């Protein structure tokens, strides 16, 4: 087991960076920085800093659903990644928690 960090980033589906969805930009940048793994999840409902509910319900269909990006790696690599993404997160949220990593072998 290795000690690592789980970085969790909350953004809106319509947030953009360099002409692409912000979640896509973050995942691609994590890959470019050779972080161990990154996944983006689209939520069905939530609210953020403006307390406005975003939902996938048919009568209240939002075009800005919440997206959560999870990135895992060793502490030093996560720490080095934070200054890259912090400037592009506007109204989102970033959390970091210690984890134990175990890489499954085939």
N, CA, C and O atoms as a printed pandas DataFrame, in Angstrom:
     atom_number atom_name residue_name chain_id  residue_number  x_coord  y_coord  z_coord
0              1         N          UNK        A               1    0.841   -1.197    0.000
1              2        CA          UNK        A               1    0.000    0.000    0.000
2              3         C          UNK        A               1    0.875    1.245    0.000
3              4         O          UNK        A               1    1.893    1.316    0.688
4              5         N          UNK        A               2    0.456    2.205   -0.777
5              6        CA          UNK        A               2    1.142    3.488   -0.814
6              7         C          UNK        A               2    0.179    4.581   -0.373
7              8         O          UNK        A               2   -1.021    4.502   -0.636
8              9         N          UNK        A               3    0.702    5.594    0.294
9             10        CA          UNK        A               3   -0.098    6.747    0.675
10            11         C          UNK        A               3   -0.224    7.669   -0.532
11            12         O          UNK        A               3    0.762    7.957   -1.211
12            13         N          UNK        A               4   -1.410    8.115   -0.783
13            14        CA          UNK        A               4   -1.637    9.027   -1.890
14            15         C          UNK        A               4   -2.721   10.019   -1.549
15            16         O          UNK        A               4   -3.132   10.140   -0.395
16            17         N          UNK        A               5   -3.178   10.721   -2.554
17            18        CA          UNK        A               5   -4.270   11.675   -2.391
18            19         C          UNK        A               5   -5.330   11.431   -3.444
19            20         O          UNK        A               5   -5.041   11.025   -4.569
20            21         N          UNK        A               6   -6.564   11.690   -3.050
21            22        CA          UNK        A               6   -7.700   11.754   -3.967
22            23         C          UNK        A               6   -8.057   13.224   -4.076
23            24         O          UNK        A               6   -8.414   13.863   -3.086
24            25         N          UNK        A               7   -7.960   13.750   -5.269
25            26        CA          UNK        A               7   -8.342   15.121   -5.551
26            27         C          UNK        A               7   -9.727   15.057   -6.170
27            28         O          UNK        A               7   -9.940   14.341   -7.149
28            29         N          UNK        A               8  -10.662   15.794   -5.612
29            30        CA          UNK        A               8  -12.029   15.802   -6.128
30            31         C          UNK        A               8  -12.357   17.244   -6.513
31            32         O          UNK        A               8  -12.238   18.157   -5.695
32            33         N          UNK        A               9  -12.769   17.436   -7.758
33            34        CA          UNK        A               9  -13.020   18.766   -8.282
34            35         C          UNK        A               9  -14.477   18.837   -8.743
35            36         O          UNK        A               9  -14.929   18.005   -9.530
36            37         N          UNK        A              10  -15.201   19.832   -8.247
37            38        CA          UNK        A              10  -16.609   20.024   -8.584
38            39         C          UNK        A              10  -16.733   21.234   -9.505
39            40         O          UNK        A              10  -16.327   22.339   -9.146
40            41         N          UNK        A              11  -17.295   21.019  -10.694
41            42        CA          UNK        A              11  -17.486   22.094  -11.663
42            43         C          UNK        A              11  -18.856   21.934  -12.315
43            44         O          UNK        A              11  -19.558   20.951  -12.078
44            45         N          UNK        A              12  -19.219   22.899  -13.127
45            46        CA          UNK        A              12  -20.458   22.815  -13.901
46            47         C          UNK        A              12  -20.173   22.252  -15.276
47            48         O          UNK        A              12  -19.092   22.448  -15.830
48            49         N          UNK        A              13  -21.140   21.560  -15.815
49            50        CA          UNK        A              13  -21.006   20.946  -17.136
50            51         C          UNK        A              13  -20.732   21.982  -18.230
51            52         O          UNK        A              13  -20.064   21.677  -19.218
52            53         N          UNK        A              14  -21.236   23.186  -18.062
53            54        CA          UNK        A              14  -21.055   24.211  -19.094
54            55         C          UNK        A              14  -19.785   25.047  -18.892
55            56         O          UNK        A              14  -19.490   25.908  -19.721
56            57         N          UNK        A              15  -19.029   24.815  -17.818
57            58        CA          UNK        A              15  -17.772   25.548  -17.606
58            59         C          UNK        A              15  -16.783   25.183  -18.709
59            60         O          UNK        A              15  -16.699   24.023  -19.111
60            61         N          UNK        A              16  -16.041   26.162  -19.194
61            62        CA          UNK        A              16  -15.117   25.953  -20.315
62            63         C          UNK        A              16  -13.714   26.440  -19.977
63            64         O          UNK        A              16  -13.515   27.294  -19.113
64            65         N          UNK        A              17  -12.744   25.863  -20.694
65            66        CA          UNK        A              17  -11.349   26.304  -20.658
66            67         C          UNK        A              17  -10.741   25.971  -22.015
67            68         O          UNK        A              17  -10.863   24.843  -22.494
68            69         N          UNK        A              18  -10.101   26.928  -22.620
69            70        CA          UNK        A              18   -9.490   26.747  -23.945
70            71         C          UNK        A              18  -10.468   26.171  -24.963
71            72         O          UNK        A              18  -10.083   25.358  -25.803
72            73         N          UNK        A              19  -11.748   26.595  -24.891
73            74        CA          UNK        A              19  -12.740   26.179  -25.873
74            75         C          UNK        A              19  -13.291   24.776  -25.702
75            76         O          UNK        A              19  -14.007   24.290  -26.578
76            77         N          UNK        A              20  -12.979   24.113  -24.600
77            78        CA          UNK        A              20  -13.512   22.768  -24.362
78            79         C          UNK        A              20  -14.136   22.717  -22.974
79            80         O          UNK        A              20  -13.844   23.570  -22.136
80            81         N          UNK        A              21  -14.990   21.727  -22.717
81            82        CA          UNK        A              21  -15.546   21.606  -21.370
82            83         C          UNK        A              21  -14.412   21.522  -20.337
83            84         O          UNK        A              21  -13.412   20.837  -20.553
84            85         N          UNK        A              22  -14.585   22.224  -19.223
85            86        CA          UNK        A              22  -13.553   22.282  -18.200
86            87         C          UNK        A              22  -13.193   20.895  -17.672
87            88         O          UNK        A              22  -12.018   20.605  -17.446
88            89         N          UNK        A              23  -14.197   20.037  -17.475
89            90        CA          UNK        A              23  -13.902   18.697  -16.976
90            91         C          UNK        A              23  -12.994   17.941  -17.944
91            92         O          UNK        A              23  -12.099   17.210  -17.520
92            93         N          UNK        A              24  -13.229   18.121  -19.248
93            94        CA          UNK        A              24  -12.398   17.467  -20.261
94            95         C          UNK        A              24  -10.977   18.040  -20.228
95            96         O          UNK        A              24  -10.000   17.297  -20.316
96            97         N          UNK        A              25  -10.874   19.349  -20.101
97            98        CA          UNK        A              25   -9.570   20.017  -20.023
98            99         C          UNK        A              25   -8.778   19.499  -18.816
99           100         O          UNK        A              25   -7.579   19.240  -18.920
100          101         N          UNK        A              26   -9.453   19.352  -17.677
101          102        CA          UNK        A              26   -8.777   18.886  -16.455
102          103         C          UNK        A              26   -8.289   17.447  -16.619
103          104         O          UNK        A              26   -7.151   17.139  -16.264
104          105         N          UNK        A              27   -9.133   16.565  -17.151
105          106        CA          UNK        A              27   -8.737   15.160  -17.344
106          107         C          UNK        A              27   -7.555   15.070  -18.308
107          108         O          UNK        A              27   -6.599   14.336  -18.059
108          109         N          UNK        A              28   -7.625   15.810  -19.394
109          110        CA          UNK        A              28   -6.524   15.779  -20.370
110          111         C          UNK        A              28   -5.241   16.368  -19.779
111          112         O          UNK        A              28   -4.145   15.886  -20.066
112          113         N          UNK        A              29   -5.378   17.403  -18.959
113          114        CA          UNK        A              29   -4.196   17.999  -18.342
114          115         C          UNK        A              29   -3.597   17.038  -17.311
115          116         O          UNK        A              29   -2.376   16.961  -17.179
116          117         N          UNK        A              30   -4.442   16.307  -16.581
117          118        CA          UNK        A              30   -3.952   15.302  -15.632
118          119         C          UNK        A              30   -3.164   14.223  -16.379
119          120         O          UNK        A              30   -2.120   13.777  -15.903
120          121         N          UNK        A              31   -3.654   13.809  -17.530
121          122        CA          UNK        A              31   -2.938   12.811  -18.336
122          123         C          UNK        A              31   -1.611   13.368  -18.822
123          124         O          UNK        A              31   -0.589   12.684  -18.784
124          125         N          UNK        A              32   -1.633   14.605  -19.277
125          126        CA          UNK        A              32   -0.411   15.267  -19.739
126          127         C          UNK        A              32    0.639   15.341  -18.625
127          128         O          UNK        A              32    1.836   15.207  -18.879
128          129         N          UNK        A              33    0.177   15.556  -17.392
129          130        CA          UNK        A              33    1.082   15.639  -16.239
130          131         C          UNK        A              33    1.439   14.254  -15.694
131          132         O          UNK        A              33    2.160   14.135  -14.703
132          133         N          UNK        A              34    0.926   13.205  -16.355
133          134        CA          UNK        A              34    1.208   11.810  -15.998
134          135         C          UNK        A              34    0.742   11.422  -14.586
135          136         O          UNK        A              34    1.420   10.687  -13.868
136          137         N          UNK        A              35   -0.439   11.942  -14.214
137          138        CA          UNK        A              35   -1.034   11.537  -12.947
138          139         C          UNK        A              35   -1.604   10.126  -13.109
139          140         O          UNK        A              35   -1.932    9.708  -14.220
140          141         N          UNK        A              36   -1.718    9.403  -12.010
141          142        CA          UNK        A              36   -2.065    7.979  -12.050
142          143         C          UNK        A              36   -3.428    7.698  -12.674
143          144         O          UNK        A              36   -3.583    6.707  -13.387
144          145         N          UNK        A              37   -4.412    8.549  -12.419
145          146        CA          UNK        A              37   -5.731    8.300  -12.981
146          147         C          UNK        A              37   -6.662    9.468  -12.759
147          148         O          UNK        A              37   -6.539   10.197  -11.775
148          149         N          UNK        A              38   -7.600    9.643  -13.685
149          150        CA          UNK        A              38   -8.599   10.705  -13.582
150          151         C          UNK        A              38   -9.896   10.220  -14.208
151          152         O          UNK        A              38   -9.885    9.564  -15.250
152          153         N          UNK        A              39  -11.016   10.546  -13.565
153          154        CA          UNK        A              39  -12.333   10.175  -14.065
154          155         C          UNK        A              39  -13.289   11.333  -13.831
155          156         O          UNK        A              39  -13.260   11.958  -12.772
156          157         N          UNK        A              40  -14.136   11.623  -14.813
157          158        CA          UNK        A              40  -15.171   12.646  -14.667
158          159         C          UNK        A              40  -16.531   11.965  -14.577
159          160         O          UNK        A              40  -16.841   11.071  -15.365
160          161         N          UNK        A              41  -17.340   12.395  -13.610
161          162        CA          UNK        A              41  -18.681   11.863  -13.394
162          163         C          UNK        A              41  -19.692   12.981  -13.577
163          164         O          UNK        A              41  -19.516   14.075  -13.040
164          165         N          UNK        A              42  -20.743   12.716  -14.327
165          166        CA          UNK        A              42  -21.827   13.677  -14.496
166          167         C          UNK        A              42  -22.906   13.355  -13.474
167          168         O          UNK        A              42  -23.379   12.221  -13.391
168          169         N          UNK        A              43  -23.287   14.347  -12.707
169          170        CA          UNK        A              43  -24.291   14.154  -11.654
170          171         C          UNK        A              43  -25.698   14.354  -12.205
171          172         O          UNK        A              43  -25.875   14.950  -13.268
172          173         N          UNK        A              44  -26.695   13.855  -11.483
173          174        CA          UNK        A              44  -28.082   14.044  -11.911
174          175         C          UNK        A              44  -28.744   15.221  -11.205
175          176         O          UNK        A              44  -29.780   15.713  -11.654
176          177         N          UNK        A              45  -28.151   15.674  -10.102
177          178        CA          UNK        A              45  -28.702   16.829   -9.409
178          179         C          UNK        A              45  -27.687   17.355   -8.423
179          180         O          UNK        A              45  -26.881   16.597   -7.883
180          181         N          UNK        A              46  -27.725   18.662   -8.186
181          182        CA          UNK        A              46  -26.850   19.263   -7.201
182          183         C          UNK        A              46  -26.937   20.771   -7.227
183          184         O          UNK        A              46  -27.625   21.356   -8.064
184          185         N          UNK        A              47  -26.228   21.396   -6.297
185          186        CA          UNK        A              47  -26.115   22.846   -6.296
186          187         C          UNK        A              47  -24.748   23.211   -5.756
187          188         O          UNK        A              47  -24.093   22.414   -5.084
188          189         N          UNK        A              48  -24.331   24.426   -6.059
189          190        CA          UNK        A              48  -23.001   24.861   -5.668
190          191         C          UNK        A              48  -23.016   26.220   -5.007
191          192         O          UNK        A              48  -23.927   26.542   -4.243
192          193         N          UNK        A              49  -22.006   27.016   -5.303
193          194        CA          UNK        A              49  -21.784   28.281   -4.609
194          195         C          UNK        A              49  -22.924   29.285   -4.785
195          196         O          UNK        A              49  -23.105   30.161   -3.939
196          197         N          UNK        A              50  -23.691   29.174   -5.863
197          198        CA          UNK        A              50  -24.796   30.116   -6.086
198          199         C          UNK        A              50  -26.131   29.571   -5.568
199          200         O          UNK        A              50  -27.161   30.227   -5.719
200          201         N          UNK        A              51  -26.125   28.386   -4.965
201          202        CA          UNK        A              51  -27.314   27.745   -4.382
202          203         C          UNK        A              51  -28.450   27.552   -5.381
203          204         O          UNK        A              51  -29.618   27.517   -4.994
204          205         N          UNK        A              52  -28.117   27.428   -6.657
205          206        CA          UNK        A              52  -29.108   27.170   -7.699
206          207         C          UNK        A              52  -29.114   25.673   -7.988
207          208         O          UNK        A              52  -28.069   25.090   -8.279
208          209         N          UNK        A              53  -30.284   25.053   -7.907
209          210        CA          UNK        A              53  -30.401   23.613   -8.154
210          211         C          UNK        A              53  -30.233   23.332   -9.648
211          212         O          UNK        A              53  -30.865   23.976  -10.486
212          213         N          UNK        A              54  -29.388   22.379   -9.963
213          214        CA          UNK        A              54  -29.203   21.885  -11.330
214          215         C          UNK        A              54  -29.691   20.442  -11.311
215          216         O          UNK        A              54  -29.261   19.649  -10.473
216          217         N          UNK        A              55  -30.585   20.104  -12.230
217          218        CA          UNK        A              55  -31.186   18.778  -12.193
218          219         C          UNK        A              55  -31.373   18.209  -13.598
219          220         O          UNK        A              55  -31.448   18.947  -14.581
220          221         N          UNK        A              56  -31.446   16.881  -13.668
221          222        CA          UNK        A              56  -31.691   16.196  -14.936
222          223         C          UNK        A              56  -33.161   15.819  -15.089
223          224         O          UNK        A              56  -33.523   15.115  -16.031
224          225         N          UNK        A              57  -34.016   16.283  -14.166
225          226        CA          UNK        A              57  -35.447   15.977  -14.281
226          227         C          UNK        A              57  -35.998   16.587  -15.563
227          228         O          UNK        A              57  -35.640   17.706  -15.931
228          229         N          UNK        A              58  -36.852   15.863  -16.224
229          230        CA          UNK        A              58  -37.344   16.246  -17.543
230          231         C          UNK        A              58  -38.051   17.601  -17.541
231          232         O          UNK        A              58  -37.919   18.349  -18.510
232          233         N          UNK        A              59  -38.792   17.942  -16.496
233          234        CA          UNK        A              59  -39.515   19.210  -16.465
234          235         C          UNK        A              59  -38.624   20.392  -16.107
235          236         O          UNK        A              59  -38.986   21.543  -16.350
236          237         N          UNK        A              60  -37.463   20.108  -15.532
237          238        CA          UNK        A              60  -36.554   21.175  -15.119
238          239         C          UNK        A              60  -35.170   20.933  -15.703
239          240         O          UNK        A              60  -34.163   21.167  -15.035
240          241         N          UNK        A              61  -35.114   20.471  -16.930
241          242        CA          UNK        A              61  -33.858   20.053  -17.527
242          243         C          UNK        A              61  -32.814   21.167  -17.509
243          244         O          UNK        A              61  -33.034   22.251  -18.050
244          245         N          UNK        A              62  -31.692   20.886  -16.886
245          246        CA          UNK        A              62  -30.592   21.836  -16.805
246          247         C          UNK        A              62  -29.568   21.511  -17.875
247          248         O          UNK        A              62  -29.311   20.344  -18.172
248          249         N          UNK        A              63  -28.991   22.545  -18.447
249          250        CA          UNK        A              63  -27.899   22.340  -19.398
250          251         C          UNK        A              63  -26.556   22.515  -18.703
251          252         O          UNK        A              63  -25.508   22.538  -19.348
252          253         N          UNK        A              64  -26.600   22.638  -17.377
253          254        CA          UNK        A              64  -25.380   22.853  -16.606
254          255         C          UNK        A              64  -25.366   21.924  -15.395
255          256         O          UNK        A              64  -25.331   22.383  -14.254
256          257         N          UNK        A              65  -25.394   20.619  -15.648
257          258        CA          UNK        A              65  -25.386   19.661  -14.555
258          259         C          UNK        A              65  -24.020   19.658  -13.865
259          260         O          UNK        A              65  -23.010   20.007  -14.476
260          261         N          UNK        A              66  -23.995   19.261  -12.586
261          262        CA          UNK        A              66  -22.720   19.179  -11.880
262          263         C          UNK        A              66  -21.850   18.058  -12.461
263          264         O          UNK        A              66  -22.355   17.014  -12.874
264          265         N          UNK        A              67  -20.551   18.294  -12.484
265          266        CA          UNK        A              67  -19.572   17.290  -12.893
266          267         C          UNK        A              67  -18.522   17.208  -11.792
267          268         O          UNK        A              67  -18.036   18.226  -11.299
268          269         N          UNK        A              68  -18.183   15.977  -11.418
269          270        CA          UNK        A              68  -17.143   15.742  -10.422
270          271         C          UNK        A              68  -15.993   15.022  -11.111
271          272         O          UNK        A              68  -16.191   14.000  -11.769
272          273         N          UNK        A              69  -14.795   15.562  -10.955
273          274        CA          UNK        A              69  -13.599   14.922  -11.499
274          275         C          UNK        A              69  -12.797   14.395  -10.327
275          276         O          UNK        A              69  -12.497   15.139   -9.393
276          277         N          UNK        A              70  -12.448   13.121  -10.366
277          278        CA          UNK        A              70  -11.606   12.523   -9.336
278          279         C          UNK        A              70  -10.262   12.169   -9.943
279          280         O          UNK        A              70  -10.181   11.561  -11.010
280          281         N          UNK        A              71   -9.207   12.565   -9.238
281          282        CA          UNK        A              71   -7.845   12.308   -9.686
282          283         C          UNK        A              71   -7.079   11.718   -8.513
283          284         O          UNK        A              71   -7.150   12.226   -7.395
284          285         N          UNK        A              72   -6.337   10.628   -8.779
285          286        CA          UNK        A              72   -5.541   10.019   -7.716
286          287         C          UNK        A              72   -4.078    9.950   -8.117
287          288         O          UNK        A              72   -3.739    9.755   -9.284
288          289         N          UNK        A              73   -3.230   10.114   -7.128
289          290        CA          UNK        A              73   -1.793    9.920   -7.311
290          291         C          UNK        A              73   -1.110   10.148   -5.967
291          292         O          UNK        A              73   -1.760   10.388   -4.949
292          293         N          UNK        A              74    0.214   10.067   -5.995
293          294        CA          UNK        A              74    1.006   10.313   -4.799
294          295         C          UNK        A              74    0.916   11.787   -4.424
295          296         O          UNK        A              74    0.632   12.639   -5.266
296          297         N          UNK        A              75    1.159   12.073   -3.159
297          298        CA          UNK        A              75    0.975   13.421   -2.624
298          299         C          UNK        A              75    1.758   14.484   -3.397
299          300         O          UNK        A              75    1.212   15.544   -3.703
300          301         N          UNK        A              76    3.013   14.221   -3.714
301          302        CA          UNK        A              76    3.826   15.244   -4.380
302          303         C          UNK        A              76    3.307   15.578   -5.777
303          304         O          UNK        A              76    3.386   16.729   -6.205
304          305         N          UNK        A              77    2.782   14.595   -6.484
305          306        CA          UNK        A              77    2.253   14.850   -7.829
306          307         C          UNK        A              77    0.936   15.629   -7.765
307          308         O          UNK        A              77    0.687   16.504   -8.594
308          309         N          UNK        A              78    0.098   15.305   -6.777
309          310        CA          UNK        A              78   -1.157   16.055   -6.599
310          311         C          UNK        A              78   -0.843   17.494   -6.212
311          312         O          UNK        A              78   -1.452   18.426   -6.737
312          313         N          UNK        A              79    0.103   17.679   -5.296
313          314        CA          UNK        A              79    0.482   19.035   -4.875
314          315         C          UNK        A              79    0.999   19.847   -6.060
315          316         O          UNK        A              79    0.703   21.037   -6.163
316          317         N          UNK        A              80    1.756   19.232   -6.944
317          318        CA          UNK        A              80    2.282   19.930   -8.117
318          319         C          UNK        A              80    1.176   20.256   -9.127
319          320         O          UNK        A              80    1.305   21.207   -9.898
320          321         N          UNK        A              81    0.091   19.475   -9.127
321          322        CA          UNK        A              81   -1.008   19.677  -10.069
322          323         C          UNK        A              81   -1.944   20.809   -9.634
323          324         O          UNK        A              81   -2.545   21.475  -10.478
324          325         N          UNK        A              82   -2.067   21.025   -8.342
325          326        CA          UNK        A              82   -3.004   22.042   -7.839
326          327         C          UNK        A              82   -2.769   23.433   -8.432
327          328         O          UNK        A              82   -3.739   24.063   -8.855
328          329         N          UNK        A              83   -1.537   23.946   -8.486
329          330        CA          UNK        A              83   -1.346   25.283   -9.067
330          331         C          UNK        A              83   -1.690   25.365  -10.550
331          332         O          UNK        A              83   -1.911   26.457  -11.072
332          333         N          UNK        A              84   -1.736   24.234  -11.229
333          334        CA          UNK        A              84   -2.105   24.217  -12.649
334          335         C          UNK        A              84   -3.608   24.398  -12.817
335          336         O          UNK        A              84   -4.054   25.103  -13.722
336          337         N          UNK        A              85   -4.396   23.757  -11.940
337          338        CA          UNK        A              85   -5.849   23.795  -12.131
338          339         C          UNK        A              85   -6.567   24.873  -11.326
339          340         O          UNK        A              85   -7.649   25.313  -11.714
340          341         N          UNK        A              86   -5.981   25.305  -10.210
341          342        CA          UNK        A              86   -6.677   26.296   -9.387
342          343         C          UNK        A              86   -7.074   27.555  -10.159
343          344         O          UNK        A              86   -8.177   28.056   -9.940
344          345         N          UNK        A              87   -6.239   28.091  -11.048
345          346        CA          UNK        A              87   -6.631   29.311  -11.771
346          347         C          UNK        A              87   -7.819   29.143  -12.723
347          348         O          UNK        A              87   -8.433   30.140  -13.104
348          349         N          UNK        A              88   -8.157   27.922  -13.115
349          350        CA          UNK        A              88   -9.250   27.727  -14.075
350          351         C          UNK        A              88  -10.560   27.301  -13.415
351          352         O          UNK        A              88  -11.576   27.153  -14.095
352          353         N          UNK        A              89  -10.546   27.104  -12.109
353          354        CA          UNK        A              89  -11.759   26.708  -11.381
354          355         C          UNK        A              89  -12.433   27.977  -10.860
355          356         O          UNK        A              89  -11.991   28.549   -9.864
356          357         N          UNK        A              90  -13.507   28.422  -11.535
357          358        CA          UNK        A              90  -14.227   29.636  -11.154
358          359         C          UNK        A              90  -15.583   29.233  -10.596
359          360         O          UNK        A              90  -16.446   28.781  -11.349
360          361         N          UNK        A              91  -15.787   29.385   -9.305
361          362        CA          UNK        A              91  -17.060   29.025   -8.700
362          363         C          UNK        A              91  -17.188   27.534   -8.427
363          364         O          UNK        A              91  -18.249   27.074   -8.007
364          365         N          UNK        A              92  -16.129   26.775   -8.658
365          366        CA          UNK        A              92  -16.134   25.347   -8.361
366          367         C          UNK        A              92  -15.532   25.098   -6.989
367          368         O          UNK        A              92  -15.369   26.024   -6.194
368          369         N          UNK        A              93  -15.211   23.872   -6.723
369          370        CA          UNK        A              93  -14.667   23.486   -5.429
370          371         C          UNK        A              93  -13.655   22.365   -5.636
371          372         O          UNK        A              93  -13.857   21.477   -6.464
372          373         N          UNK        A              94  -12.574   22.416   -4.880
373          374        CA          UNK        A              94  -11.552   21.371   -4.928
374          375         C          UNK        A              94  -11.390   20.819   -3.520
375          376         O          UNK        A              94  -11.218   21.581   -2.568
376          377         N          UNK        A              95  -11.444   19.490   -3.384
377          378        CA          UNK        A              95  -11.158   18.857   -2.095
378          379         C          UNK        A              95  -10.008   17.875   -2.288
379          380         O          UNK        A              95   -9.747   17.407   -3.396
380          381         N          UNK        A              96   -9.331   17.578   -1.190
381          382        CA          UNK        A              96   -8.203   16.643   -1.225
382          383         C          UNK        A              96   -8.270   15.796    0.033
383          384         O          UNK        A              96   -8.453   16.313    1.135
384          385         N          UNK        A              97   -8.121   14.489   -0.143
385          386        CA          UNK        A              97   -8.113   13.614    1.028
386          387         C          UNK        A              97   -7.042   12.545    0.877
387          388         O          UNK        A              97   -6.734   12.100   -0.228
388          389         N          UNK        A              98   -6.491   12.151    1.998
389          390        CA          UNK        A              98   -5.471   11.102    1.988
390          391         C          UNK        A              98   -6.144    9.759    1.723
391          392         O          UNK        A              98   -7.234    9.477    2.220
392          393         N          UNK        A              99   -5.470    8.952    0.935
393          394        CA          UNK        A              99   -5.972    7.616    0.630
394          395         C          UNK        A              99   -4.830    6.621    0.683
395          396         O          UNK        A              99   -3.660    7.003    0.663
396          397         N          UNK        A             100   -5.169    5.361    0.751
397          398        CA          UNK        A             100   -4.205    4.291    0.570
398          399         C          UNK        A             100   -4.415    3.737   -0.824
399          400         O          UNK        A             100   -5.533    3.373   -1.188
400          401         N          UNK        A             101   -3.350    3.671   -1.604
401          402        CA          UNK        A             101   -3.466    3.189   -2.985
402          403         C          UNK        A             101   -2.879    1.797   -3.077
403          404         O          UNK        A             101   -1.816    1.503   -2.529
404          405         N          UNK        A             102   -3.585    0.975   -3.769
405          406        CA          UNK        A             102   -3.103   -0.381   -4.061
406          407         C          UNK        A             102   -3.380   -0.648   -5.521
407          408         O          UNK        A             102   -4.537   -0.730   -5.933
408          409         N          UNK        A             103   -2.334   -0.782   -6.299
409          410        CA          UNK        A             103   -2.493   -1.009   -7.737
410          411         C          UNK        A             103   -2.683   -2.484   -7.992
411          412         O          UNK        A             103   -1.821   -3.299   -7.662
412          413         N          UNK        A             104   -3.819   -2.825   -8.581
413          414        CA          UNK        A             104   -4.120   -4.226   -8.879
414          415         C          UNK        A             104   -3.290   -4.686  -10.071
415          416         O          UNK        A             104   -3.199   -3.989  -11.081
416          417         N          UNK        A             105   -2.701   -5.834   -9.948
417          418        CA          UNK        A             105   -1.898   -6.406  -11.020
418          419         C          UNK        A             105   -2.714   -7.498  -11.702
419          420         O          UNK        A             105   -3.528   -8.162  -11.061
420          421         N          UNK        A             106   -2.501   -7.679  -12.976
421          422        CA          UNK        A             106   -3.180   -8.746  -13.718
422          423         C          UNK        A             106   -2.537  -10.067  -13.429
423          424         O          UNK        A             106   -2.965  -11.092  -13.960
